[in-house]
């Protein structure tokens, strides 16, 4: 899925965790899940892009990585918005823009 305005592909935060962050940390996924205080399945669901990064999860990941929760929430919000834009493009295009008189 690409963003029509920027041409960039929407990236789920789980992909960033899976491809960049966890390999850099060099720890097994089971240990990461334990350190986050979540089940292995919950971590795998995020890594496999089956679940979003919630505010609670962003707090956990942000603390573990030392970069705060905001970046993880922004990544998820951007992904969700781009996905919705792509999924609803035809419907949104059919909605007129009204201007105040």
Biopython code that builds the backbone (N, CA, C, O; Angstrom):
import numpy as np
from Bio.PDB.StructureBuilder import StructureBuilder

atoms = [
    (1, "UNK", "N", (0.845, -1.163, 0.000)),
    (1, "UNK", "CA", (0.000, 0.000, 0.000)),
    (1, "UNK", "C", (0.896, 1.232, 0.000)),
    (1, "UNK", "O", (1.841, 1.319, 0.784)),
    (2, "UNK", "N", (0.599, 2.176, -0.871)),
    (2, "UNK", "CA", (1.402, 3.394, -0.934)),
    (2, "UNK", "C", (0.526, 4.599, -0.643)),
    (2, "UNK", "O", (-0.684, 4.577, -0.865)),
    (3, "UNK", "N", (1.145, 5.625, -0.152)),
    (3, "UNK", "CA", (0.468, 6.889, 0.097)),
    (3, "UNK", "C", (0.383, 7.624, -1.233)),
    (3, "UNK", "O", (1.389, 7.816, -1.915)),
    (4, "UNK", "N", (-0.819, 8.029, -1.590)),
    (4, "UNK", "CA", (-1.009, 8.684, -2.879)),
    (4, "UNK", "C", (-0.274, 10.014, -2.964)),
    (4, "UNK", "O", (0.156, 10.412, -4.047)),
    (5, "UNK", "N", (-0.123, 10.705, -1.842)),
    (5, "UNK", "CA", (0.529, 12.001, -1.877)),
    (5, "UNK", "C", (2.051, 11.880, -1.919)),
    (5, "UNK", "O", (2.704, 12.594, -2.680)),
    (6, "UNK", "N", (2.617, 10.994, -1.121)),
    (6, "UNK", "CA", (4.074, 10.925, -1.063)),
    (6, "UNK", "C", (4.655, 9.797, -1.893)),
    (6, "UNK", "O", (5.842, 9.815, -2.219)),
    (7, "UNK", "N", (3.827, 8.806, -2.243)),
    (7, "UNK", "CA", (4.318, 7.662, -2.981)),
    (7, "UNK", "C", (5.040, 6.661, -2.108)),
    (7, "UNK", "O", (5.512, 5.637, -2.602)),
    (8, "UNK", "N", (5.135, 6.940, -0.811)),
    (8, "UNK", "CA", (5.812, 6.047, 0.110)),
    (8, "UNK", "C", (4.865, 4.956, 0.591)),
    (8, "UNK", "O", (3.664, 5.176, 0.740)),
    (9, "UNK", "N", (5.424, 3.789, 0.827)),
    (9, "UNK", "CA", (4.654, 2.670, 1.341)),
    (9, "UNK", "C", (4.397, 2.880, 2.826)),
    (9, "UNK", "O", (5.290, 3.303, 3.561)),
    (10, "UNK", "N", (3.189, 2.589, 3.264)),
    (10, "UNK", "CA", (2.872, 2.663, 4.688)),
    (10, "UNK", "C", (3.615, 1.538, 5.402)),
    (10, "UNK", "O", (3.590, 0.391, 4.955)),
    (11, "UNK", "N", (4.266, 1.864, 6.495)),
    (11, "UNK", "CA", (5.065, 0.889, 7.230)),
    (11, "UNK", "C", (4.466, 0.689, 8.616)),
    (11, "UNK", "O", (4.355, 1.631, 9.401)),
    (12, "UNK", "N", (4.084, -0.547, 8.905)),
    (12, "UNK", "CA", (3.569, -0.903, 10.225)),
    (12, "UNK", "C", (4.738, -0.860, 11.211)),
    (12, "UNK", "O", (5.839, -1.295, 10.873)),
    (13, "UNK", "N", (4.519, -0.344, 12.424)),
    (13, "UNK", "CA", (5.623, -0.297, 13.387)),
    (13, "UNK", "C", (6.193, -1.687, 13.706)),
    (13, "UNK", "O", (7.360, -1.810, 14.078)),
    (14, "UNK", "N", (5.374, -2.720, 13.560)),
    (14, "UNK", "CA", (5.871, -4.079, 13.776)),
    (14, "UNK", "C", (6.970, -4.449, 12.797)),
    (14, "UNK", "O", (7.890, -5.192, 13.139)),
    (15, "UNK", "N", (6.874, -3.928, 11.568)),
    (15, "UNK", "CA", (7.926, -4.190, 10.580)),
    (15, "UNK", "C", (9.239, -3.550, 11.015)),
    (15, "UNK", "O", (10.305, -4.144, 10.850)),
    (16, "UNK", "N", (9.168, -2.364, 11.559)),
    (16, "UNK", "CA", (10.372, -1.675, 12.022)),
    (16, "UNK", "C", (10.992, -2.425, 13.197)),
    (16, "UNK", "O", (12.210, -2.584, 13.278)),
    (17, "UNK", "N", (10.129, -2.884, 14.107)),
    (17, "UNK", "CA", (10.633, -3.686, 15.222)),
    (17, "UNK", "C", (11.299, -4.968, 14.719)),
    (17, "UNK", "O", (12.397, -5.322, 15.149)),
    (18, "UNK", "N", (10.622, -5.648, 13.812)),
    (18, "UNK", "CA", (11.081, -6.943, 13.302)),
    (18, "UNK", "C", (12.371, -6.821, 12.486)),
    (18, "UNK", "O", (13.298, -7.614, 12.652)),
    (19, "UNK", "N", (12.419, -5.820, 11.606)),
    (19, "UNK", "CA", (13.532, -5.718, 10.656)),
    (19, "UNK", "C", (14.727, -4.915, 11.166)),
    (19, "UNK", "O", (15.863, -5.178, 10.771)),
    (20, "UNK", "N", (14.483, -3.947, 12.031)),
    (20, "UNK", "CA", (15.556, -3.035, 12.439)),
    (20, "UNK", "C", (15.879, -3.092, 13.931)),
    (20, "UNK", "O", (17.029, -3.295, 14.320)),
    (21, "UNK", "N", (14.859, -2.911, 14.753)),
    (21, "UNK", "CA", (15.104, -2.732, 16.190)),
    (21, "UNK", "C", (15.545, -4.022, 16.869)),
    (21, "UNK", "O", (16.589, -4.047, 17.522)),
    (22, "UNK", "N", (14.774, -5.087, 16.727)),
    (22, "UNK", "CA", (15.126, -6.315, 17.438)),
    (22, "UNK", "C", (16.474, -6.894, 16.999)),
    (22, "UNK", "O", (17.251, -7.333, 17.848)),
    (23, "UNK", "N", (16.769, -6.907, 15.702)),
    (23, "UNK", "CA", (18.112, -7.384, 15.327)),
    (23, "UNK", "C", (19.234, -6.534, 15.954)),
    (23, "UNK", "O", (20.274, -7.066, 16.343)),
    (24, "UNK", "N", (19.019, -5.231, 16.049)),
    (24, "UNK", "CA", (20.028, -4.352, 16.644)),
    (24, "UNK", "C", (20.192, -4.622, 18.138)),
    (24, "UNK", "O", (21.288, -4.477, 18.681)),
    (25, "UNK", "N", (19.103, -5.016, 18.802)),
    (25, "UNK", "CA", (19.177, -5.306, 20.234)),
    (25, "UNK", "C", (19.878, -6.635, 20.503)),
    (25, "UNK", "O", (20.463, -6.830, 21.569)),
    (26, "UNK", "N", (19.818, -7.544, 19.537)),
    (26, "UNK", "CA", (20.533, -8.802, 19.653)),
    (26, "UNK", "C", (20.038, -9.721, 20.760)),
    (26, "UNK", "O", (20.813, -10.508, 21.305)),
    (27, "UNK", "N", (18.773, -9.630, 21.093)),
    (27, "UNK", "CA", (18.192, -10.478, 22.140)),
    (27, "UNK", "C", (17.111, -11.355, 21.527)),
    (27, "UNK", "O", (16.462, -10.948, 20.563)),
    (28, "UNK", "N", (16.905, -12.548, 22.068)),
    (28, "UNK", "CA", (15.833, -13.412, 21.553)),
    (28, "UNK", "C", (14.457, -12.773, 21.771)),
    (28, "UNK", "O", (14.244, -12.031, 22.730)),
    (29, "UNK", "N", (13.550, -13.072, 20.878)),
    (29, "UNK", "CA", (12.195, -12.510, 20.969)),
    (29, "UNK", "C", (11.508, -12.900, 22.272)),
    (29, "UNK", "O", (10.743, -12.111, 22.825)),
    (30, "UNK", "N", (11.771, -14.106, 22.771)),
    (30, "UNK", "CA", (11.160, -14.519, 24.038)),
    (30, "UNK", "C", (11.644, -13.631, 25.188)),
    (30, "UNK", "O", (10.875, -13.309, 26.094)),
    (31, "UNK", "N", (12.900, -13.242, 25.149)),
    (31, "UNK", "CA", (13.426, -12.346, 26.182)),
    (31, "UNK", "C", (12.823, -10.949, 26.035)),
    (31, "UNK", "O", (12.483, -10.309, 27.030)),
    (32, "UNK", "N", (12.694, -10.482, 24.802)),
    (32, "UNK", "CA", (12.092, -9.166, 24.561)),
    (32, "UNK", "C", (10.660, -9.146, 25.099)),
    (32, "UNK", "O", (10.263, -8.197, 25.775)),
    (33, "UNK", "N", (9.891, -10.187, 24.800)),
    (33, "UNK", "CA", (8.507, -10.260, 25.295)),
    (33, "UNK", "C", (8.494, -10.219, 26.812)),
    (33, "UNK", "O", (7.682, -9.512, 27.409)),
    (34, "UNK", "N", (9.383, -10.968, 27.438)),
    (34, "UNK", "CA", (9.462, -10.986, 28.897)),
    (34, "UNK", "C", (9.826, -9.613, 29.458)),
    (34, "UNK", "O", (9.222, -9.153, 30.427)),
    (35, "UNK", "N", (10.810, -8.965, 28.847)),
    (35, "UNK", "CA", (11.212, -7.632, 29.300)),
    (35, "UNK", "C", (10.073, -6.621, 29.149)),
    (35, "UNK", "O", (9.932, -5.710, 29.965)),
    (36, "UNK", "N", (9.261, -6.788, 28.098)),
    (36, "UNK", "CA", (8.117, -5.892, 27.877)),
    (36, "UNK", "C", (6.949, -6.220, 28.802)),
    (36, "UNK", "O", (6.036, -5.410, 28.962)),
    (37, "UNK", "N", (6.975, -7.398, 29.406)),
    (37, "UNK", "CA", (5.883, -7.814, 30.279)),
    (37, "UNK", "C", (4.661, -8.271, 29.507)),
    (37, "UNK", "O", (3.531, -8.116, 29.971)),
    (38, "UNK", "N", (4.887, -8.840, 28.321)),
    (38, "UNK", "CA", (3.789, -9.319, 27.477)),
    (38, "UNK", "C", (4.072, -10.767, 27.068)),
    (38, "UNK", "O", (5.181, -11.273, 27.238)),
    (39, "UNK", "N", (3.051, -11.410, 26.529)),
    (39, "UNK", "CA", (3.235, -12.779, 26.063)),
    (39, "UNK", "C", (4.021, -12.783, 24.757)),
    (39, "UNK", "O", (4.060, -11.794, 24.026)),
    (40, "UNK", "N", (4.639, -13.915, 24.493)),
    (40, "UNK", "CA", (5.328, -14.080, 23.208)),
    (40, "UNK", "C", (4.363, -13.888, 22.059)),
    (40, "UNK", "O", (4.707, -13.280, 21.045)),
    (41, "UNK", "N", (3.135, -14.413, 22.216)),
    (41, "UNK", "CA", (2.135, -14.300, 21.149)),
    (41, "UNK", "C", (1.798, -12.844, 20.869)),
    (41, "UNK", "O", (1.650, -12.457, 19.709)),
    (42, "UNK", "N", (1.674, -12.034, 21.909)),
    (42, "UNK", "CA", (1.388, -10.607, 21.711)),
    (42, "UNK", "C", (2.508, -9.935, 20.919)),
    (42, "UNK", "O", (2.248, -9.146, 20.010)),
    (43, "UNK", "N", (3.744, -10.251, 21.268)),
    (43, "UNK", "CA", (4.868, -9.680, 20.530)),
    (43, "UNK", "C", (4.852, -10.153, 19.082)),
    (43, "UNK", "O", (5.023, -9.350, 18.164)),
    (44, "UNK", "N", (4.647, -11.450, 18.871)),
    (44, "UNK", "CA", (4.628, -11.983, 17.503)),
    (44, "UNK", "C", (3.497, -11.369, 16.687)),
    (44, "UNK", "O", (3.662, -11.130, 15.491)),
    (45, "UNK", "N", (2.338, -11.107, 17.321)),
    (45, "UNK", "CA", (1.220, -10.491, 16.597)),
    (45, "UNK", "C", (1.589, -9.091, 16.104)),
    (45, "UNK", "O", (1.197, -8.696, 15.006)),
    (46, "UNK", "N", (2.333, -8.354, 16.903)),
    (46, "UNK", "CA", (2.777, -7.019, 16.471)),
    (46, "UNK", "C", (3.844, -7.154, 15.390)),
    (46, "UNK", "O", (3.787, -6.465, 14.371)),
    (47, "UNK", "N", (4.807, -8.032, 15.606)),
    (47, "UNK", "CA", (5.881, -8.211, 14.632)),
    (47, "UNK", "C", (5.362, -8.690, 13.280)),
    (47, "UNK", "O", (5.925, -8.355, 12.238)),
    (48, "UNK", "N", (4.286, -9.476, 13.302)),
    (48, "UNK", "CA", (3.694, -9.989, 12.063)),
    (48, "UNK", "C", (2.577, -9.082, 11.539)),
    (48, "UNK", "O", (1.838, -9.447, 10.625)),
    (49, "UNK", "N", (2.470, -7.888, 12.142)),
    (49, "UNK", "CA", (1.550, -6.846, 11.688)),
    (49, "UNK", "C", (0.083, -7.274, 11.779)),
    (49, "UNK", "O", (-0.756, -6.828, 10.996)),
    (50, "UNK", "N", (-0.210, -8.139, 12.739)),
    (50, "UNK", "CA", (-1.581, -8.593, 12.971)),
    (50, "UNK", "C", (-2.285, -7.737, 14.017)),
    (50, "UNK", "O", (-3.514, -7.705, 14.078)),
    (51, "UNK", "N", (-1.501, -7.044, 14.838)),
    (51, "UNK", "CA", (-2.038, -6.176, 15.875)),
    (51, "UNK", "C", (-1.344, -4.817, 15.808)),
    (51, "UNK", "O", (-0.176, -4.728, 15.429)),
    (52, "UNK", "N", (-2.064, -3.770, 16.174)),
    (52, "UNK", "CA", (-1.446, -2.438, 16.183)),
    (52, "UNK", "C", (-0.618, -2.223, 17.443)),
    (52, "UNK", "O", (-0.722, -2.973, 18.413)),
    (53, "UNK", "N", (0.193, -1.198, 17.404)),
    (53, "UNK", "CA", (0.895, -0.743, 18.600)),
    (53, "UNK", "C", (-0.056, 0.224, 19.305)),
    (53, "UNK", "O", (-0.295, 1.336, 18.833)),
    (54, "UNK", "N", (-0.589, -0.217, 20.434)),
    (54, "UNK", "CA", (-1.502, 0.601, 21.226)),
    (54, "UNK", "C", (-0.711, 1.596, 22.076)),
    (54, "UNK", "O", (0.518, 1.542, 22.123)),
    (55, "UNK", "N", (-1.416, 2.492, 22.738)),
    (55, "UNK", "CA", (-0.747, 3.447, 23.626)),
    (55, "UNK", "C", (0.014, 2.712, 24.724)),
    (55, "UNK", "O", (1.138, 3.084, 25.061)),
    (56, "UNK", "N", (-0.598, 1.670, 25.282)),
    (56, "UNK", "CA", (0.059, 0.908, 26.341)),
    (56, "UNK", "C", (1.322, 0.214, 25.811)),
    (56, "UNK", "O", (2.355, 0.186, 26.481)),
    (57, "UNK", "N", (1.221, -0.340, 24.609)),
    (57, "UNK", "CA", (2.373, -1.019, 24.023)),
    (57, "UNK", "C", (3.453, -0.003, 23.642)),
    (57, "UNK", "O", (4.644, -0.283, 23.782)),
    (58, "UNK", "N", (3.047, 1.161, 23.166)),
    (58, "UNK", "CA", (4.013, 2.210, 22.823)),
    (58, "UNK", "C", (4.810, 2.629, 24.058)),
    (58, "UNK", "O", (6.010, 2.891, 23.965)),
    (59, "UNK", "N", (4.148, 2.692, 25.209)),
    (59, "UNK", "CA", (4.858, 3.016, 26.449)),
    (59, "UNK", "C", (5.910, 1.952, 26.752)),
    (59, "UNK", "O", (7.035, 2.276, 27.132)),
    (60, "UNK", "N", (5.546, 0.698, 26.584)),
    (60, "UNK", "CA", (6.470, -0.403, 26.870)),
    (60, "UNK", "C", (7.657, -0.404, 25.897)),
    (60, "UNK", "O", (8.812, -0.487, 26.312)),
    (61, "UNK", "N", (7.353, -0.309, 24.598)),
    (61, "UNK", "CA", (8.412, -0.344, 23.586)),
    (61, "UNK", "C", (9.308, 0.883, 23.702)),
    (61, "UNK", "O", (10.531, 0.784, 23.599)),
    (62, "UNK", "N", (8.689, 2.037, 23.916)),
    (62, "UNK", "CA", (9.454, 3.268, 24.056)),
    (62, "UNK", "C", (10.417, 3.233, 25.228)),
    (62, "UNK", "O", (11.531, 3.748, 25.139)),
    (63, "UNK", "N", (9.988, 2.624, 26.328)),
    (63, "UNK", "CA", (10.864, 2.495, 27.497)),
    (63, "UNK", "C", (11.989, 1.521, 27.198)),
    (63, "UNK", "O", (13.148, 1.804, 27.499)),
    (64, "UNK", "N", (11.660, 0.374, 26.608)),
    (64, "UNK", "CA", (12.672, -0.642, 26.298)),
    (64, "UNK", "C", (13.734, -0.095, 25.350)),
    (64, "UNK", "O", (14.927, -0.338, 25.532)),
    (65, "UNK", "N", (13.290, 0.642, 24.341)),
    (65, "UNK", "CA", (14.215, 1.155, 23.325)),
    (65, "UNK", "C", (14.848, 2.483, 23.720)),
    (65, "UNK", "O", (15.846, 2.897, 23.130)),
    (66, "UNK", "N", (14.277, 3.147, 24.708)),
    (66, "UNK", "CA", (14.824, 4.423, 25.160)),
    (66, "UNK", "C", (14.474, 5.598, 24.281)),
    (66, "UNK", "O", (15.091, 6.658, 24.384)),
    (67, "UNK", "N", (13.468, 5.419, 23.396)),
    (67, "UNK", "CA", (13.111, 6.528, 22.503)),
    (67, "UNK", "C", (11.716, 7.078, 22.765)),
    (67, "UNK", "O", (11.234, 7.909, 21.995)),
    (68, "UNK", "N", (11.063, 6.640, 23.817)),
    (68, "UNK", "CA", (9.767, 7.167, 24.203)),
    (68, "UNK", "C", (8.619, 6.600, 23.392)),
    (68, "UNK", "O", (8.829, 6.026, 22.323)),
    (69, "UNK", "N", (7.410, 6.758, 23.897)),
    (69, "UNK", "CA", (6.230, 6.179, 23.250)),
    (69, "UNK", "C", (5.739, 6.949, 22.028)),
    (69, "UNK", "O", (5.097, 6.372, 21.151)),
    (70, "UNK", "N", (6.033, 8.232, 21.966)),
    (70, "UNK", "CA", (5.453, 9.067, 20.909)),
    (70, "UNK", "C", (5.799, 8.576, 19.512)),
    (70, "UNK", "O", (4.944, 8.555, 18.627)),
    (71, "UNK", "N", (7.040, 8.186, 19.314)),
    (71, "UNK", "CA", (7.447, 7.736, 17.976)),
    (71, "UNK", "C", (6.652, 6.506, 17.555)),
    (71, "UNK", "O", (6.268, 6.382, 16.392)),
    (72, "UNK", "N", (6.401, 5.593, 18.498)),
    (72, "UNK", "CA", (5.675, 4.361, 18.161)),
    (72, "UNK", "C", (4.212, 4.641, 17.876)),
    (72, "UNK", "O", (3.610, 4.009, 17.007)),
    (73, "UNK", "N", (3.635, 5.596, 18.612)),
    (73, "UNK", "CA", (2.245, 5.987, 18.333)),
    (73, "UNK", "C", (2.133, 6.712, 16.996)),
    (73, "UNK", "O", (1.183, 6.487, 16.247)),
    (74, "UNK", "N", (3.099, 7.585, 16.691)),
    (74, "UNK", "CA", (3.083, 8.286, 15.403)),
    (74, "UNK", "C", (3.223, 7.309, 14.246)),
    (74, "UNK", "O", (2.541, 7.445, 13.231)),
    (75, "UNK", "N", (4.102, 6.327, 14.393)),
    (75, "UNK", "CA", (4.249, 5.318, 13.345)),
    (75, "UNK", "C", (2.937, 4.575, 13.107)),
    (75, "UNK", "O", (2.546, 4.345, 11.963)),
    (76, "UNK", "N", (2.259, 4.201, 14.193)),
    (76, "UNK", "CA", (0.997, 3.479, 14.061)),
    (76, "UNK", "C", (-0.076, 4.380, 13.457)),
    (76, "UNK", "O", (-0.825, 3.948, 12.581)),
    (77, "UNK", "N", (-0.156, 5.622, 13.915)),
    (77, "UNK", "CA", (-1.149, 6.559, 13.370)),
    (77, "UNK", "C", (-0.930, 6.795, 11.877)),
    (77, "UNK", "O", (-1.883, 6.812, 11.097)),
    (78, "UNK", "N", (0.326, 6.976, 11.489)),
    (78, "UNK", "CA", (0.642, 7.188, 10.072)),
    (78, "UNK", "C", (0.260, 5.969, 9.249)),
    (78, "UNK", "O", (-0.326, 6.096, 8.174)),
    (79, "UNK", "N", (0.592, 4.793, 9.752)),
    (79, "UNK", "CA", (0.237, 3.551, 9.059)),
    (79, "UNK", "C", (-1.292, 3.445, 8.909)),
    (79, "UNK", "O", (-1.799, 3.171, 7.821)),
    (80, "UNK", "N", (-2.011, 3.664, 10.009)),
    (80, "UNK", "CA", (-3.476, 3.545, 9.980)),
    (80, "UNK", "C", (-4.097, 4.538, 9.007)),
    (80, "UNK", "O", (-5.004, 4.184, 8.255)),
    (81, "UNK", "N", (-3.618, 5.775, 9.015)),
    (81, "UNK", "CA", (-4.168, 6.794, 8.129)),
    (81, "UNK", "C", (-3.889, 6.473, 6.663)),
    (81, "UNK", "O", (-4.775, 6.603, 5.818)),
    (82, "UNK", "N", (-2.680, 6.062, 6.365)),
    (82, "UNK", "CA", (-2.348, 5.705, 4.973)),
    (82, "UNK", "C", (-3.148, 4.501, 4.502)),
    (82, "UNK", "O", (-3.602, 4.464, 3.359)),
    (83, "UNK", "N", (-3.323, 3.520, 5.374)),
    (83, "UNK", "CA", (-4.101, 2.342, 5.018)),
    (83, "UNK", "C", (-5.555, 2.730, 4.762)),
    (83, "UNK", "O", (-6.149, 2.296, 3.775)),
    (84, "UNK", "N", (-6.129, 3.542, 5.644)),
    (84, "UNK", "CA", (-7.508, 3.989, 5.467)),
    (84, "UNK", "C", (-7.646, 4.798, 4.179)),
    (84, "UNK", "O", (-8.619, 4.634, 3.442)),
    (85, "UNK", "N", (-6.683, 5.662, 3.908)),
    (85, "UNK", "CA", (-6.720, 6.472, 2.685)),
    (85, "UNK", "C", (-6.727, 5.574, 1.456)),
    (85, "UNK", "O", (-7.485, 5.802, 0.513)),
    (86, "UNK", "N", (-5.892, 4.569, 1.474)),
    (86, "UNK", "CA", (-5.828, 3.636, 0.360)),
    (86, "UNK", "C", (-7.121, 2.832, 0.225)),
    (86, "UNK", "O", (-7.654, 2.678, -0.874)),
    (87, "UNK", "N", (-7.616, 2.327, 1.342)),
    (87, "UNK", "CA", (-8.819, 1.497, 1.339)),
    (87, "UNK", "C", (-10.069, 2.277, 0.934)),
    (87, "UNK", "O", (-10.975, 1.721, 0.313)),
    (88, "UNK", "N", (-10.117, 3.558, 1.284)),
    (88, "UNK", "CA", (-11.319, 4.359, 1.068)),
    (88, "UNK", "C", (-11.175, 5.407, -0.029)),
    (88, "UNK", "O", (-12.026, 6.288, -0.148)),
    (89, "UNK", "N", (-10.129, 5.332, -0.821)),
    (89, "UNK", "CA", (-9.820, 6.386, -1.792)),
    (89, "UNK", "C", (-11.010, 6.751, -2.675)),
    (89, "UNK", "O", (-11.308, 7.933, -2.843)),
    (90, "UNK", "N", (-11.687, 5.765, -3.237)),
    (90, "UNK", "CA", (-12.811, 6.053, -4.135)),
    (90, "UNK", "C", (-13.962, 6.704, -3.380)),
    (90, "UNK", "O", (-14.575, 7.649, -3.876)),
    (91, "UNK", "N", (-14.258, 6.206, -2.190)),
    (91, "UNK", "CA", (-15.348, 6.779, -1.393)),
    (91, "UNK", "C", (-15.031, 8.215, -0.978)),
    (91, "UNK", "O", (-15.897, 9.088, -1.028)),
    (92, "UNK", "N", (-13.805, 8.447, -0.575)),
    (92, "UNK", "CA", (-13.409, 9.783, -0.135)),
    (92, "UNK", "C", (-13.452, 10.752, -1.322)),
    (92, "UNK", "O", (-13.875, 11.899, -1.175)),
    (93, "UNK", "N", (-13.019, 10.294, -2.479)),
    (93, "UNK", "CA", (-13.036, 11.156, -3.658)),
    (93, "UNK", "C", (-14.465, 11.576, -4.027)),
    (93, "UNK", "O", (-14.664, 12.642, -4.612)),
    (94, "UNK", "N", (-15.440, 10.760, -3.696)),
    (94, "UNK", "CA", (-16.825, 11.068, -4.032)),
    (94, "UNK", "C", (-17.479, 12.039, -3.055)),
    (94, "UNK", "O", (-18.576, 12.532, -3.318)),
    (95, "UNK", "N", (-16.829, 12.319, -1.943)),
    (95, "UNK", "CA", (-17.390, 13.243, -0.942)),
    (95, "UNK", "C", (-17.000, 14.666, -1.330)),
    (95, "UNK", "O", (-15.818, 14.964, -1.502)),
    (96, "UNK", "N", (-17.985, 15.537, -1.466)),
    (96, "UNK", "CA", (-17.647, 16.919, -1.831)),
    (96, "UNK", "C", (-17.044, 17.665, -0.635)),
    (96, "UNK", "O", (-17.276, 17.312, 0.521)),
    (97, "UNK", "N", (-16.283, 18.681, -0.939)),
    (97, "UNK", "CA", (-15.756, 19.573, 0.085)),
    (97, "UNK", "C", (-16.639, 20.812, 0.095)),
    (97, "UNK", "O", (-16.776, 21.501, -0.917)),
    (98, "UNK", "N", (-17.230, 21.085, 1.241)),
    (98, "UNK", "CA", (-18.132, 22.239, 1.355)),
    (98, "UNK", "C", (-17.351, 23.431, 1.895)),
    (98, "UNK", "O", (-16.444, 23.278, 2.713)),
    (99, "UNK", "N", (-17.711, 24.596, 1.432)),
    (99, "UNK", "CA", (-17.091, 25.818, 1.913)),
    (99, "UNK", "C", (-18.133, 26.652, 2.619)),
    (99, "UNK", "O", (-19.282, 26.721, 2.183)),
    (100, "UNK", "N", (-17.737, 27.288, 3.710)),
    (100, "UNK", "CA", (-18.643, 28.158, 4.451)),
    (100, "UNK", "C", (-18.984, 29.384, 3.604)),
    (100, "UNK", "O", (-18.146, 29.922, 2.881)),
    (101, "UNK", "N", (-20.227, 29.799, 3.717)),
    (101, "UNK", "CA", (-20.689, 30.949, 2.931)),
    (101, "UNK", "C", (-20.143, 32.261, 3.445)),
    (101, "UNK", "O", (-20.443, 33.316, 2.886)),
]
sb = StructureBuilder()
sb.init_structure("model")
sb.init_model(0)
sb.init_chain("A")
sb.init_seg("    ")
for serial, (resi, resn, name, xyz) in enumerate(atoms, 1):
    if name == "N":
        sb.init_residue(resn, " ", resi, " ")
    sb.init_atom(name, np.array(xyz, "f"), 0.0, 1.0, " ", f" {name:<3s}", serial, name[0])
structure = sb.get_structure()
